[in-house]
Amino acid sequence: MLFTHLADDLFRPLASPSRAFNAALLLHLHARVFGDAAEPLRKSELLAAIGDFSVGWSQAEIADDEATPVDPIERRSAVFRRLIEAGWLVERRERYVPVVDFDPDARLLIEELARIERGETRSYGGAVLEVLSALESAIASPADRSEALRNAAKASRTFLGHLRGLAGAMRKLEERILREPDLSAAFRLYFEEFVERHLVSDYRTLHTRFNPFRFRSGIVREAGRALRDPLTLRALADGNLREGRAADITAAERMVRTDLVEILSIFEGLDPHLDAVAEVVTRLERRISAALRYRDPRDSARIERAAAALRAVGAGEDDLAGLPLPQVSLLRTPIGPPQLTNPRMPRRLIEYEPLPEIDIDPAIEAFIAAKDAFRRRITVTPERIVAYLDARLSQVKSLRGSDIPIDDVDAFVVFQRLREIDVLFDGVLRERYRVARIEGRVSNGWLDCPDFMIERVPAPAARRRAGKAG
């Protein structure tokens, strides 16, 4: 683990009174000062960079206590020693010249902090497109780009963590708003933090026409197709084995299946996470709406004041001699085209044409029937597998794949799917048959693959009787 290699006081600068300055300085050193430099920096150059960065910060923001020097020259040395003692920086000498560089383990941590500070975890579209493009790349070239499948699984986990983070951030902000005693401050938190930061920039992205979830079906389709294709699984497993990511072919194939199943489970199970986010949004909007409705006290005397004003106007003297006569009567509504009755338009006759008689060519019907028959022959169903295995396991309990003869194409179509009957059709055949990988290979002129053993699983009643007898 990373924390077993980090210095004990590494997080002390990030928890001290000057943590804001220290965090900003570390990010500045990582991005601007060290940057892409291949060699360590001279100590004098690093001290100058710390001094230049400290110009925009006050003494109260830089100092941890009263012992921190006020003089800029001495203060930059104190800050440098603070980072050295905490384990962020490492100082050594090269040909009598003191040089400084980031600690290798601390650099991994500062890179992650820099990525979070840049806001890269706030891109839904980037995460989803990364999964889709990596998955398509791995399936298109499984022998050369098997690493893309690992990247797709990693991007899927990142995306799920992002979605969970959004719901958690919304709940945390909801608690802050509800605990705020000042109503004006609560409204400010709602509109500035909740609406602008989450509701607009993140949550509303999920409800637009170009939302990233339009690629969700493509990801599920590609992952499911790869999981059901033994040739693709074998090519991806061979790539993992060749590139040293697995010890043997069995572990490599297990790794490929695990990655594909993880991608499927994540993108097929996103609805509860989206519902959790929508629930927080709905609840908070309802509470803010109720607070706005009852913010000002109701004026119970408003109607009485309006009636008194009308009575006062009516009791005044009617002196309209000097006023011009109105051109529009205020006692009745004006009459114009909207009030006039329009005559009903004559109804148009519906024109229709008789449907032509279509004679289907018998050759077309025969072609359609042939396609249906071909589709039935190449489609593997649970019933077809059960009939195939029952015919061969009627006299024996188990059977090796290398001992099963293949007589024709129909038998080969079923035989090539026997190695994955534990996951086919959502595992419905797992209760009847058990498949295990064994040493050796199957080479029968139709297929060349690792050998396997298929045995019939005893019925529940037989298993109970065997248990009682034992």
C-alpha positions as CSV (number, residue, x, y, z in Angstrom):
1,M,0.0,0.0,0.0
2,L,1.1,3.6,-0.6
3,F,0.7,4.7,3.0
4,T,3.2,2.1,4.2
5,H,5.9,3.9,2.1
6,L,5.0,7.5,2.9
7,A,6.7,9.5,5.7
8,D,4.9,9.6,9.0
9,D,4.6,13.5,9.0
10,L,3.7,13.8,5.3
11,F,0.2,15.2,6.0
12,R,1.3,17.5,8.8
13,P,1.7,20.6,6.4
14,L,-1.8,19.8,5.1
15,A,-3.3,19.8,8.6
16,S,-1.5,22.9,10.0
17,P,-2.8,26.4,10.3
18,S,-0.9,27.2,7.0
19,R,-2.5,24.2,5.1
20,A,-4.0,26.4,2.4
21,F,-0.6,27.9,1.6
22,N,1.2,24.6,1.8
23,A,-1.2,22.9,-0.5
24,A,-1.1,25.7,-3.0
25,L,2.7,25.7,-2.8
26,L,3.0,21.9,-3.4
27,L,0.7,22.0,-6.4
28,H,2.7,25.0,-7.8
29,L,6.0,23.2,-7.3
30,H,4.6,20.0,-9.0
31,A,3.1,21.8,-12.0
32,R,5.3,24.8,-12.6
33,V,8.7,24.5,-10.9
34,F,9.5,20.8,-11.3
35,G,7.1,20.3,-14.2
36,D,8.6,18.0,-16.9
37,A,12.2,18.4,-15.6
38,A,14.1,15.2,-15.8
39,E,16.8,16.3,-13.4
40,P,16.5,17.5,-9.8
41,L,16.5,21.3,-9.2
42,R,19.3,23.2,-7.5
43,K,18.4,24.1,-4.0
44,S,19.0,27.8,-4.7
45,E,16.5,27.7,-7.6
46,L,13.9,26.0,-5.5
47,L,14.4,28.6,-2.7
48,A,13.9,31.4,-5.2
49,A,10.8,29.8,-6.5
50,I,9.4,29.4,-3.0
51,G,10.2,33.1,-2.3
52,D,8.5,34.2,-5.5
53,F,5.4,32.2,-4.8
54,S,5.2,33.5,-1.2
55,V,4.9,37.2,-2.3
56,G,1.2,36.9,-2.9
57,W,0.5,35.5,0.6
58,S,0.4,37.2,4.0
59,Q,2.4,36.3,7.0
60,A,-0.7,35.0,8.8
61,E,-1.4,32.6,5.9
62,I,2.2,31.3,5.8
63,A,3.1,31.1,9.5
64,D,2.2,28.1,11.6
65,D,3.2,29.8,14.9
66,E,5.1,32.8,16.1
67,A,8.4,31.1,15.4
68,T,8.0,31.5,11.7
69,P,10.3,34.3,10.5
70,V,8.8,37.5,9.0
71,D,11.8,38.2,6.8
72,P,11.2,36.9,3.3
73,I,14.7,35.3,3.0
74,E,14.5,33.5,6.3
75,R,10.8,32.6,5.8
76,R,11.4,30.8,2.5
77,S,14.1,28.7,4.2
78,A,11.6,27.9,7.0
79,V,9.0,26.8,4.5
80,F,11.6,24.7,2.6
81,R,12.6,23.0,5.9
82,R,8.9,22.4,6.6
83,L,8.5,20.4,3.4
84,I,11.8,18.5,3.9
85,E,11.0,17.5,7.4
86,A,7.5,16.4,6.4
87,G,8.9,14.1,3.7
88,W,7.5,15.9,0.6
89,L,10.9,16.9,-0.7
90,V,14.3,15.1,-0.7
91,E,17.6,16.9,-0.6
92,R,20.9,15.4,-1.6
93,R,24.2,16.4,-3.2
94,E,25.4,15.8,-6.7
95,R,29.1,16.7,-7.2
96,Y,29.0,19.0,-4.2
97,V,25.9,20.8,-5.5
98,P,22.8,20.5,-3.3
99,V,19.8,19.5,-5.3
100,V,16.2,18.9,-4.4
101,D,13.4,16.7,-5.8
102,F,10.0,15.3,-4.8
103,D,10.0,12.1,-2.8
104,P,9.0,9.3,-5.3
105,D,6.2,8.1,-3.2
106,A,5.0,11.6,-2.3
107,R,5.0,12.4,-6.0
108,L,2.3,9.8,-6.6
109,L,0.1,11.4,-4.0
110,I,0.7,15.0,-5.3
111,E,-0.2,13.8,-8.8
112,E,-3.5,12.5,-7.6
113,L,-4.2,15.7,-5.6
114,A,-3.3,17.8,-8.7
115,R,-5.8,15.7,-10.8
116,I,-8.5,16.3,-8.2
117,E,-7.7,20.0,-8.1
118,R,-8.0,20.2,-11.9
119,G,-11.5,18.8,-11.6
120,E,-11.0,15.8,-13.9
121,T,-13.4,13.7,-11.8
122,R,-16.3,15.9,-12.8
123,S,-16.7,14.8,-16.4
124,Y,-19.5,12.3,-17.0
125,G,-19.1,12.3,-20.7
126,G,-15.3,11.8,-20.5
127,A,-15.6,8.8,-18.2
128,V,-18.4,7.1,-20.3
129,L,-16.7,7.7,-23.6
130,E,-13.4,6.4,-22.2
131,V,-15.1,3.2,-21.2
132,L,-16.8,2.8,-24.6
133,S,-13.7,3.7,-26.7
134,A,-11.5,1.4,-24.7
135,L,-14.0,-1.5,-24.8
136,E,-14.5,-1.1,-28.6
137,S,-10.7,-1.0,-29.1
138,A,-10.1,-4.1,-27.1
139,I,-12.9,-6.1,-28.9
140,A,-11.8,-4.8,-32.4
141,S,-8.1,-5.9,-31.8
142,P,-8.2,-8.4,-28.9
143,A,-4.8,-9.8,-29.6
144,D,-3.0,-6.4,-29.7
145,R,-5.0,-4.3,-27.3
146,S,-6.0,-6.5,-24.4
147,E,-4.8,-3.8,-22.1
148,A,-7.7,-1.6,-23.3
149,L,-10.1,-3.9,-21.5
150,R,-8.3,-3.3,-18.2
151,N,-8.5,0.5,-18.8
152,A,-12.2,0.2,-19.6
153,A,-12.9,-1.6,-16.3
154,K,-10.8,1.0,-14.4
155,A,-12.7,3.8,-16.1
156,S,-16.0,2.1,-15.2
157,R,-15.0,2.1,-11.5
158,T,-14.0,5.8,-11.8
159,F,-17.3,6.7,-13.3
160,L,-19.2,4.8,-10.6
161,G,-17.2,6.5,-7.9
162,H,-17.9,9.9,-9.6
163,L,-21.7,9.2,-9.5
164,R,-21.5,8.1,-5.8
165,G,-19.5,11.3,-5.1
166,L,-22.1,13.4,-6.7
167,A,-24.9,12.0,-4.5
168,G,-22.7,12.3,-1.4
169,A,-21.8,15.9,-2.1
170,M,-25.4,16.7,-2.6
171,R,-26.4,15.1,0.7
172,K,-23.6,16.9,2.5
173,L,-24.7,20.3,1.1
174,E,-28.3,19.5,2.0
175,E,-27.3,19.1,5.6
176,R,-25.4,22.4,5.5
177,I,-28.4,24.2,4.1
178,L,-30.8,22.7,6.6
179,R,-28.5,23.5,9.6
180,E,-28.1,27.1,8.5
181,P,-30.1,29.4,10.9
182,D,-30.0,32.4,8.6
183,L,-32.5,32.0,5.8
184,S,-30.6,34.4,3.5
185,A,-27.4,32.4,4.0
186,A,-29.3,29.1,3.3
187,F,-30.6,30.5,0.0
188,R,-27.1,31.7,-0.9
189,L,-25.8,28.2,-0.3
190,Y,-28.6,26.7,-2.3
191,F,-28.1,28.8,-5.4
192,E,-24.3,29.3,-5.3
193,E,-23.2,25.8,-4.2
194,F,-26.1,23.4,-5.0
195,V,-27.5,24.9,-8.2
196,E,-24.4,26.3,-9.9
197,R,-21.9,23.6,-8.8
198,H,-23.9,20.4,-8.8
199,L,-27.4,20.9,-10.3
200,V,-26.3,22.8,-13.4
201,S,-22.8,21.6,-14.1
202,D,-23.2,17.9,-13.2
203,Y,-26.7,16.7,-12.5
204,R,-28.4,18.5,-15.4
205,T,-25.8,16.9,-17.7
206,L,-27.6,13.6,-17.1
207,H,-31.0,15.0,-18.4
208,T,-30.0,16.6,-21.7
209,R,-30.3,15.3,-25.2
210,F,-26.5,14.9,-25.4
211,N,-26.2,13.2,-22.0
212,P,-23.4,10.7,-21.7
213,F,-25.8,7.8,-20.9
214,R,-26.7,7.6,-24.6
215,F,-23.6,5.4,-24.9
216,R,-24.7,3.2,-22.0
217,S,-26.5,0.7,-24.3
218,G,-23.5,0.5,-26.5
219,I,-21.2,-0.4,-23.6
220,V,-23.6,-3.1,-22.3
221,R,-24.0,-4.5,-25.8
222,E,-20.3,-4.7,-26.5
223,A,-19.4,-6.1,-23.1
224,G,-22.2,-8.8,-23.4
225,R,-21.2,-9.7,-26.9
226,A,-17.5,-10.2,-25.9
227,L,-18.6,-12.2,-22.8
228,R,-20.6,-14.6,-25.0
229,D,-17.9,-15.0,-27.7
230,P,-15.3,-17.6,-26.8
231,L,-12.9,-16.6,-29.5
232,T,-12.8,-13.0,-28.3
233,L,-12.4,-14.2,-24.7
234,R,-9.5,-16.5,-25.7
235,A,-7.8,-13.7,-27.8
236,L,-8.0,-11.3,-24.9
237,A,-6.8,-13.9,-22.5
238,D,-3.8,-14.7,-24.8
239,G,-3.0,-11.0,-24.9
240,N,-3.0,-10.8,-21.1
241,L,-0.8,-13.9,-20.8
242,R,1.6,-12.7,-23.5
243,E,2.0,-9.2,-21.9
244,G,2.7,-10.7,-18.4
245,R,-0.5,-9.7,-16.7
246,A,-1.4,-13.3,-15.7
247,A,0.5,-16.4,-14.7
248,D,-1.4,-18.9,-16.9
249,I,-4.2,-19.0,-19.4
250,T,-6.8,-19.9,-16.8
251,A,-6.0,-16.9,-14.7
252,A,-5.9,-14.7,-17.8
253,E,-9.3,-15.9,-18.9
254,R,-10.7,-15.4,-15.4
255,M,-9.3,-11.8,-15.5
256,V,-11.0,-11.1,-18.8
257,R,-14.3,-12.4,-17.6
258,T,-14.0,-10.4,-14.3
259,D,-13.4,-7.2,-16.2
260,L,-16.3,-7.7,-18.6
261,V,-18.7,-8.7,-15.8
262,E,-17.7,-5.7,-13.7
263,I,-18.3,-3.3,-16.7
264,L,-21.7,-5.0,-17.2
265,S,-22.7,-4.8,-13.6
266,I,-21.8,-1.2,-13.3
267,F,-23.6,0.1,-16.3
268,E,-26.6,-2.1,-15.8
269,G,-27.0,-1.1,-12.2
270,L,-26.7,2.7,-12.6
271,D,-30.4,3.3,-12.0
272,P,-30.4,3.1,-8.2
273,H,-27.6,5.7,-8.1
274,L,-29.4,8.0,-10.4
275,D,-32.6,7.6,-8.3
276,A,-30.6,8.5,-5.2
277,V,-29.4,11.7,-6.8
278,A,-32.9,12.6,-8.1
279,E,-34.3,12.0,-4.6
280,V,-31.9,14.5,-3.0
281,V,-32.7,17.1,-5.7
282,T,-36.4,16.7,-5.4
283,R,-36.4,16.8,-1.6
284,L,-34.2,19.9,-1.4
285,E,-36.1,21.8,-4.1
286,R,-39.4,21.0,-2.3
287,R,-37.9,22.4,1.0
288,I,-36.5,25.5,-0.6
289,S,-39.9,26.1,-2.3
290,A,-41.7,25.8,1.0
291,A,-39.2,28.2,2.7
292,L,-39.8,30.8,0.0
293,R,-43.5,30.4,0.2
294,Y,-43.6,31.1,4.0
295,R,-40.6,33.4,4.3
296,D,-42.7,36.6,4.6
297,P,-45.5,36.7,7.1
298,R,-49.0,36.8,5.7
299,D,-50.7,40.3,5.7
300,S,-54.1,39.6,7.1
301,A,-55.1,43.2,6.9
302,R,-54.3,43.6,3.2
303,I,-57.9,43.1,2.0
304,E,-59.3,45.5,4.6
305,R,-56.8,48.2,3.5
306,A,-57.7,47.7,-0.1
307,A,-61.5,48.0,0.7
308,A,-60.9,51.1,2.7
309,A,-59.0,52.7,-0.2
310,L,-61.8,51.9,-2.6
311,R,-64.4,53.3,-0.2
312,A,-62.3,56.5,0.1
313,V,-62.1,56.9,-3.7
314,G,-65.9,56.3,-4.0
315,A,-66.7,58.9,-1.4
316,G,-64.7,61.6,-3.2
317,E,-66.3,64.3,-5.4
318,D,-67.0,63.3,-9.1
319,D,-65.2,66.1,-10.9
320,L,-64.5,64.9,-14.5
321,A,-65.3,68.1,-16.3
322,G,-61.7,68.8,-17.3
323,L,-60.7,65.2,-18.3
324,P,-60.9,63.9,-21.9
325,L,-63.6,61.4,-22.7
326,P,-62.2,57.9,-22.9
327,Q,-62.2,56.3,-26.4
328,V,-62.6,52.8,-25.0
329,S,-65.4,51.8,-22.7
330,L,-64.2,50.5,-19.4
331,L,-67.5,48.9,-18.5
332,R,-67.6,46.3,-21.3
333,T,-65.0,44.3,-23.2
334,P,-64.0,45.5,-26.7
335,I,-65.4,43.7,-29.7
336,G,-63.1,42.6,-32.4
337,P,-62.1,39.7,-34.6
338,P,-61.4,37.3,-31.7
339,Q,-65.0,37.7,-30.6
340,L,-66.6,37.2,-34.0
341,T,-67.9,33.8,-35.1
342,N,-66.1,32.3,-38.0
343,P,-68.0,30.1,-40.4
344,R,-67.1,26.5,-40.4
345,M,-64.9,25.5,-43.2
346,P,-66.3,22.8,-45.5
347,R,-65.0,19.4,-44.7
348,R,-62.6,17.9,-47.3
349,L,-63.3,14.5,-48.7
350,I,-60.8,11.9,-47.7
351,E,-59.0,10.6,-50.7
352,Y,-58.1,7.0,-50.7
353,E,-56.6,4.5,-53.1
354,P,-57.3,0.8,-53.1
355,L,-54.3,-1.3,-52.0
356,P,-52.7,-3.2,-54.9
357,E,-52.7,-6.9,-54.9
358,I,-49.2,-8.1,-54.2
359,D,-48.1,-11.6,-55.3
360,I,-45.1,-12.9,-53.3
361,D,-42.6,-14.7,-55.4
362,P,-42.3,-18.3,-54.3
363,A,-38.5,-17.9,-54.5
364,I,-38.6,-15.1,-52.0
365,E,-40.8,-17.2,-49.6
366,A,-38.3,-20.1,-50.0
367,F,-35.4,-17.8,-49.3
368,I,-37.1,-16.5,-46.1
369,A,-37.8,-20.0,-45.0
370,A,-34.2,-21.0,-45.7
371,K,-32.9,-18.1,-43.6
372,D,-35.2,-19.0,-40.7
373,A,-34.0,-22.6,-40.9
374,F,-30.4,-21.5,-41.0
375,R,-31.0,-19.1,-38.0
376,R,-32.5,-22.0,-36.0
377,R,-29.5,-24.2,-36.8
378,I,-26.9,-21.7,-35.6
379,T,-28.8,-20.5,-32.6
380,V,-27.9,-22.3,-29.4
381,T,-30.7,-22.5,-26.8
382,P,-30.9,-24.1,-23.4
383,E,-33.2,-26.8,-24.7
384,R,-30.8,-27.7,-27.5
385,I,-27.8,-28.0,-25.1
386,V,-29.9,-30.1,-22.7
387,A,-30.9,-32.5,-25.5
388,Y,-27.3,-32.7,-26.7
389,L,-25.8,-33.5,-23.3
390,D,-28.6,-35.8,-22.2
391,A,-28.0,-38.0,-25.3
392,R,-24.3,-38.3,-24.4
393,L,-24.5,-38.5,-20.6
394,S,-27.2,-41.1,-20.5
395,Q,-24.9,-43.9,-19.5
396,V,-22.0,-42.0,-17.8
397,K,-21.8,-39.4,-15.1
398,S,-19.1,-37.3,-16.6
399,L,-17.5,-36.8,-20.0
400,R,-14.3,-35.2,-21.3
401,G,-14.6,-32.7,-24.1
402,S,-11.9,-34.5,-26.0
403,D,-14.0,-37.7,-25.9
404,I,-17.1,-36.1,-27.4
405,P,-17.3,-36.9,-31.2
406,I,-18.5,-34.2,-33.6
407,D,-20.5,-35.7,-36.4
408,D,-21.8,-32.6,-38.3
409,V,-22.1,-28.9,-38.2
410,D,-25.1,-28.9,-35.9
411,A,-23.2,-30.8,-33.3
412,F,-20.2,-28.4,-33.6
413,V,-22.5,-25.4,-33.1
414,V,-23.5,-26.8,-29.7
415,F,-20.1,-28.3,-28.8
416,Q,-18.3,-24.9,-29.0
417,R,-20.5,-23.4,-26.3
418,L,-20.2,-26.3,-23.8
419,R,-17.2,-24.7,-22.1
420,E,-19.3,-21.7,-20.9
421,I,-22.6,-23.3,-19.9
422,D,-22.0,-22.1,-16.4
423,V,-22.5,-18.5,-17.5
424,L,-24.7,-19.0,-20.6
425,F,-28.3,-17.9,-20.4
426,D,-27.8,-16.2,-17.0
427,G,-26.5,-19.5,-15.5
428,V,-29.8,-21.4,-15.9
429,L,-27.9,-24.6,-16.8
430,R,-25.7,-24.4,-13.7
431,E,-28.2,-26.4,-11.7
432,R,-28.0,-29.3,-14.2
433,Y,-24.4,-29.5,-15.4
434,R,-21.0,-28.6,-14.0
435,V,-18.0,-27.8,-16.2
436,A,-14.3,-27.8,-15.1
437,R,-11.1,-27.0,-16.9
438,I,-8.6,-29.9,-17.0
439,E,-5.2,-30.6,-18.4
440,G,-4.8,-31.3,-22.1
441,R,-6.4,-29.9,-25.3
442,V,-9.3,-30.7,-27.5
443,S,-8.2,-31.2,-31.1
444,N,-10.9,-32.9,-33.3
445,G,-10.5,-31.2,-36.7
446,W,-13.3,-28.8,-35.9
447,L,-11.9,-26.9,-32.8
448,D,-8.6,-26.6,-31.0
449,C,-9.1,-25.5,-27.4
450,P,-8.2,-26.4,-23.7
451,D,-9.8,-29.6,-22.6
452,F,-12.7,-29.6,-20.1
453,M,-14.9,-32.0,-18.1
454,I,-18.7,-31.9,-18.0
455,E,-20.7,-33.8,-15.4
456,R,-24.3,-34.0,-14.5
457,V,-25.3,-32.3,-11.2
458,P,-27.4,-34.6,-9.0
459,A,-31.0,-33.6,-8.4
460,P,-31.8,-32.0,-5.0
461,A,-33.7,-35.1,-3.8
462,A,-30.8,-37.4,-4.8
463,R,-28.3,-35.1,-3.0
464,R,-30.4,-35.1,0.2
465,R,-30.6,-38.9,0.1
466,A,-26.9,-39.2,-0.4
467,G,-26.3,-36.8,2.5
468,K,-28.5,-38.8,4.8
469,A,-26.8,-42.1,3.8
470,G,-23.4,-40.5,4.5
